[in-house]
Amino acid sequence: MTWEWVLIRKNCTGCAICVDVCPEEAVKLARDMAYPEPRAGKCTGCLICVKECPFAAIEVRKIHSYI
């Protein structure tokens, strides 16, 4: 199963809680970045980041493959 990590920028404060709680290291935030970004192919859909984000700034979606 493939998952897509999506940031809702208007809600994001750049606090990096999502980076800290992700057990798969699927989210990165470098010093020179204003917002976190997903690491391609790493999200497993556990939703910990969604539950822990106090600003409702993250969506995790299942990507359907019809191949």
ZAMARGU-4260 file (C-alpha; in steps of 0.2 Angstrom, whole numbers, plus 5000, padded with zeros to 4 digits):
<rodrens>
0) 5000/5000/5000 | 5006/5017/4996 | 5003/5033/5006 | 5004/5052/5002 | 5009/5064/5015
5) 5001/5081/5012 | 5004/5097/5021 | 4990/5110/5023 | 5002/5126/5023 | 4989/5138/5029
10) 4988/5129/5045 | 5006/5124/5047 | 5017/5134/5059 | 5033/5125/5056 | 5034/5118/5073
15) 5041/5101/5067 | 5031/5090/5079 | 5027/5079/5064 | 5046/5077/5061 | 5049/5072/5079
20) 5034/5060/5080 | 5036/5051/5063 | 5043/5033/5067 | 5047/5031/5048 | 5057/5047/5046
25) 5045/5051/5032 | 5045/5070/5035 | 5060/5082/5035 | 5062/5100/5040 | 5080/5107/5037
30) 5085/5123/5045 | 5083/5133/5029 | 5065/5126/5026 | 5050/5136/5032 | 5039/5120/5031
35) 5041/5102/5033 | 5041/5091/5017 | 5038/5072/5014 | 5052/5060/5010 | 5046/5051/4995
40) 5040/5033/4998 | 5043/5033/5016 | 5025/5036/5023 | 5017/5020/5029 | 5000/5028/5034
45) 5002/5026/5053 | 4993/5043/5055 | 5004/5048/5071 | 5008/5064/5063 | 4990/5068/5060
50) 4985/5064/5077 | 4999/5074/5085 | 4998/5090/5075 | 4989/5103/5085 | 4986/5114/5070
55) 4977/5101/5059 | 4990/5104/5045 | 4993/5086/5039 | 4983/5074/5028 | 4988/5057/5024
60) 4980/5049/5009 | 4980/5031/5002 | 4986/5031/4984 | 4977/5018/4974 | 4987/5009/4960
65) 4977/5001/4947 | 4991/4993/4937
</rodrens>
